[in-house]
């Protein structure tokens, strides 16, 4: 894979440095998702399904409502209800109607889901290796820069 974005997408010029950074972020985000998807594929999970399991595992033993899960999702455009239903059908979580409001569901990770998340820990090293080109200091700096990048909402 080419080391710089200009070579990777065969584009010689960008409108300005902001455009260059935005294109680089989009390209890198897609590349990262592809790398992570390869790891999750052997478990039959998508990134979004893993994200739901990660959220429920983090709240365990407490249950969450669908809206709570949706608000914690990395991909805000995900169809959380559909993802939860697929995970329920696979036995990785339970979903029961709320006693207070039957339109809402109470969702918890199942024993099978907890076991899967535990099994997946062996691949954490593989996930960490994705960013092996950066030192710990550079990775921390990248995190700060990305947080700063998202601070201001652009004018619509």
C-alpha positions as CSV (number, residue, x, y, z in Angstrom):
1,X,0.0,0.0,0.0
2,X,1.4,3.4,-0.9
3,X,2.6,5.4,2.1
4,X,1.0,8.7,1.2
5,X,-2.5,9.6,0.2
6,X,-1.5,11.3,-3.1
7,X,0.0,8.0,-4.4
8,X,-2.8,5.8,-2.9
9,X,-5.6,7.6,-4.7
10,X,-3.4,8.9,-7.6
11,X,-4.3,12.6,-7.0
12,X,-1.5,15.1,-7.4
13,X,-3.2,18.2,-6.0
14,X,-5.8,19.0,-3.4
15,X,-7.8,22.2,-3.1
16,X,-6.0,23.1,0.1
17,X,-4.5,21.5,3.2
18,X,-8.0,21.1,4.7
19,X,-9.2,19.2,1.7
20,X,-6.0,17.1,1.8
21,X,-6.6,16.2,5.5
22,X,-10.3,15.4,4.9
23,X,-9.6,13.1,2.0
24,X,-6.8,11.4,4.1
25,X,-9.1,10.9,7.0
26,X,-11.9,9.4,4.9
27,X,-9.4,7.1,3.1
28,X,-7.7,6.1,6.4
29,X,-11.1,5.5,8.1
30,X,-12.2,3.1,5.3
31,X,-8.8,1.4,5.4
32,X,-9.0,0.9,9.1
33,X,-12.6,-0.5,8.9
34,X,-11.4,-3.0,6.3
35,X,-8.5,-4.2,8.5
36,X,-10.8,-4.6,11.5
37,X,-13.5,-6.3,9.5
38,X,-11.0,-9.0,8.5
39,X,-10.4,-9.8,12.1
40,X,-14.2,-9.9,13.0
41,X,-15.0,-12.0,9.9
42,X,-13.8,-15.2,11.6
43,X,-16.4,-14.6,14.3
44,X,-19.2,-13.9,11.8
45,X,-19.6,-10.3,13.2
46,X,-19.6,-6.9,11.5
47,X,-17.9,-3.9,13.2
48,X,-21.4,-2.6,14.2
49,X,-22.4,-5.9,15.8
50,X,-19.1,-6.0,17.7
51,X,-19.7,-2.4,18.8
52,X,-23.1,-3.4,20.3
53,X,-21.5,-6.4,22.1
54,X,-18.7,-4.1,23.4
55,X,-21.3,-1.6,24.7
56,X,-23.4,-4.3,26.4
57,X,-20.3,-6.0,27.8
58,X,-19.2,-2.7,29.3
59,X,-22.5,-2.2,31.0
60,X,-22.8,-5.8,32.2
61,X,-24.6,-6.8,34.4
62,X,-26.8,-3.8,33.8
63,X,-29.2,-3.8,31.0
64,X,-29.6,-1.0,28.4
65,X,-32.4,0.3,26.4
66,X,-32.1,0.5,22.6
67,X,-31.7,4.3,22.6
68,X,-28.9,4.0,25.2
69,X,-27.0,1.6,22.9
70,X,-27.7,3.8,19.9
71,X,-26.3,6.9,21.6
72,X,-23.0,5.0,22.3
73,X,-22.6,3.5,18.9
74,X,-19.5,4.6,16.9
75,X,-21.5,4.6,13.7
76,X,-24.4,6.9,14.4
77,X,-26.1,5.9,11.1
78,X,-26.3,2.2,12.1
79,X,-29.7,0.5,12.2
80,X,-29.3,-0.4,15.9
81,X,-32.6,-2.2,16.1
82,X,-31.7,-4.5,13.2
83,X,-28.2,-5.2,14.6
84,X,-29.6,-6.0,18.0
85,X,-32.2,-8.4,16.5
86,X,-29.5,-10.3,14.6
87,X,-27.4,-10.6,17.7
88,X,-30.5,-11.8,19.6
89,X,-31.2,-14.4,17.0
90,X,-27.6,-15.6,17.3
91,X,-28.0,-15.9,21.1
92,X,-25.5,-13.2,22.0
93,X,-28.0,-11.0,23.8
94,X,-31.5,-11.0,25.2
95,X,-34.2,-8.4,24.4
96,X,-37.4,-8.2,26.4
97,X,-40.1,-5.5,26.4
98,X,-39.8,-2.9,29.1
99,X,-42.4,-3.2,31.9
100,X,-42.8,0.6,32.0
101,X,-43.1,1.2,28.3
102,X,-43.8,-1.8,26.0
103,X,-42.5,0.2,23.0
104,X,-39.0,0.0,24.6
105,X,-36.8,-3.0,25.0
106,X,-34.4,-4.0,27.8
107,X,-31.3,-5.5,26.3
108,X,-28.6,-7.5,28.1
109,X,-25.6,-9.5,26.8
110,X,-26.1,-13.2,27.2
111,X,-23.6,-15.8,28.6
112,X,-22.9,-16.8,25.0
113,X,-22.2,-13.1,24.2
114,X,-19.9,-12.7,27.2
115,X,-18.0,-15.8,26.1
116,X,-17.6,-14.5,22.5
117,X,-16.3,-11.1,23.7
118,X,-13.8,-13.0,25.9
119,X,-12.8,-15.2,23.0
120,X,-12.2,-12.2,20.8
121,X,-9.7,-10.8,23.3
122,X,-7.0,-12.9,21.6
123,X,-7.4,-10.7,18.6
124,X,-6.8,-7.4,20.5
125,X,-3.1,-7.7,19.8
126,X,-3.9,-8.0,16.0
127,X,-6.1,-4.9,16.3
128,X,-3.3,-3.1,18.1
129,X,-0.9,-4.1,15.4
130,X,-2.9,-2.2,12.8
131,X,-1.4,1.1,14.1
132,X,2.1,-0.3,14.7
133,X,3.6,2.4,12.4
134,X,3.0,4.9,15.2
135,X,4.8,5.1,18.5
136,X,2.7,5.4,21.7
137,X,3.5,9.1,21.9
138,X,2.4,9.6,18.2
139,X,-0.8,7.6,18.8
140,X,-1.6,9.8,21.9
141,X,-1.0,12.9,19.8
142,X,-3.2,11.5,17.0
143,X,-6.0,11.0,19.5
144,X,-5.7,14.6,20.7
145,X,-5.7,15.9,17.1
146,X,-8.7,13.9,16.1
147,X,-10.6,15.1,19.2
148,X,-9.7,18.6,18.3
149,X,-10.7,18.1,14.7
150,X,-14.2,17.2,15.8
151,X,-14.6,20.0,18.4
152,X,-16.4,22.5,16.1
153,X,-19.5,21.6,14.1
154,X,-19.2,23.1,10.6
155,X,-21.7,25.7,9.6
156,X,-24.6,24.1,7.7
